[in-house]
């Protein structure tokens, strides 16, 4: 299964959206600096705000692309509290 996840950094006061097949492992990588050349290394520690299981990798990557195109913190915060938004979007992909 694939997941879309949203993490938050208090240090940067920013959200980050990504897709993975193992959310806990990926969160650990973000927080450990495993990928030293990527943006998320600057924001550790990251907190998991949302993990959403998708029907397929295609749906997960589609949702990720949609959320990133929105470029809206307010929209991400609405999604975090109302998963029905993601269900509706996923059904339209």
Secondary structure as a PSIPRED ss2 file (coil, helix, strand):
# PSIPRED VFORMAT (PSIPRED V4.0)

   1 X C   1.000  0.000  0.000
   2 X E   0.000  0.000  1.000
   3 X E   0.000  0.000  1.000
   4 X E   0.000  0.000  1.000
   5 X E   0.000  0.000  1.000
   6 X E   0.000  0.000  1.000
   7 X E   0.000  0.000  1.000
   8 X E   0.000  0.000  1.000
   9 X E   0.000  0.000  1.000
  10 X C   1.000  0.000  0.000
  11 X C   1.000  0.000  0.000
  12 X C   1.000  0.000  0.000
  13 X C   1.000  0.000  0.000
  14 X E   0.000  0.000  1.000
  15 X E   0.000  0.000  1.000
  16 X E   0.000  0.000  1.000
  17 X E   0.000  0.000  1.000
  18 X E   0.000  0.000  1.000
  19 X E   0.000  0.000  1.000
  20 X E   0.000  0.000  1.000
  21 X C   1.000  0.000  0.000
  22 X C   1.000  0.000  0.000
  23 X H   0.000  1.000  0.000
  24 X H   0.000  1.000  0.000
  25 X H   0.000  1.000  0.000
  26 X H   0.000  1.000  0.000
  27 X H   0.000  1.000  0.000
  28 X H   0.000  1.000  0.000
  29 X H   0.000  1.000  0.000
  30 X H   0.000  1.000  0.000
  31 X H   0.000  1.000  0.000
  32 X H   0.000  1.000  0.000
  33 X C   1.000  0.000  0.000
  34 X C   1.000  0.000  0.000
  35 X C   1.000  0.000  0.000
  36 X C   1.000  0.000  0.000
  37 X C   1.000  0.000  0.000
  38 X C   1.000  0.000  0.000
  39 X H   0.000  1.000  0.000
  40 X H   0.000  1.000  0.000
  41 X H   0.000  1.000  0.000
  42 X H   0.000  1.000  0.000
  43 X H   0.000  1.000  0.000
  44 X C   1.000  0.000  0.000
  45 X C   1.000  0.000  0.000
  46 X E   0.000  0.000  1.000
  47 X E   0.000  0.000  1.000
  48 X E   0.000  0.000  1.000
  49 X E   0.000  0.000  1.000
  50 X E   0.000  0.000  1.000
  51 X E   0.000  0.000  1.000
  52 X E   0.000  0.000  1.000
  53 X E   0.000  0.000  1.000
  54 X E   0.000  0.000  1.000
  55 X C   1.000  0.000  0.000
  56 X C   1.000  0.000  0.000
  57 X H   0.000  1.000  0.000
  58 X H   0.000  1.000  0.000
  59 X H   0.000  1.000  0.000
  60 X H   0.000  1.000  0.000
  61 X H   0.000  1.000  0.000
  62 X H   0.000  1.000  0.000
  63 X H   0.000  1.000  0.000
  64 X H   0.000  1.000  0.000
  65 X H   0.000  1.000  0.000
  66 X H   0.000  1.000  0.000
  67 X H   0.000  1.000  0.000
  68 X H   0.000  1.000  0.000
  69 X H   0.000  1.000  0.000
  70 X H   0.000  1.000  0.000
  71 X C   1.000  0.000  0.000
  72 X C   1.000  0.000  0.000
  73 X H   0.000  1.000  0.000
  74 X H   0.000  1.000  0.000
  75 X H   0.000  1.000  0.000
  76 X H   0.000  1.000  0.000
  77 X H   0.000  1.000  0.000
  78 X H   0.000  1.000  0.000
  79 X H   0.000  1.000  0.000
  80 X H   0.000  1.000  0.000
  81 X H   0.000  1.000  0.000
  82 X C   1.000  0.000  0.000
  83 X C   1.000  0.000  0.000
  84 X H   0.000  1.000  0.000
  85 X H   0.000  1.000  0.000
  86 X H   0.000  1.000  0.000
  87 X H   0.000  1.000  0.000
  88 X H   0.000  1.000  0.000
  89 X H   0.000  1.000  0.000
  90 X H   0.000  1.000  0.000
  91 X H   0.000  1.000  0.000
  92 X H   0.000  1.000  0.000
  93 X C   1.000  0.000  0.000
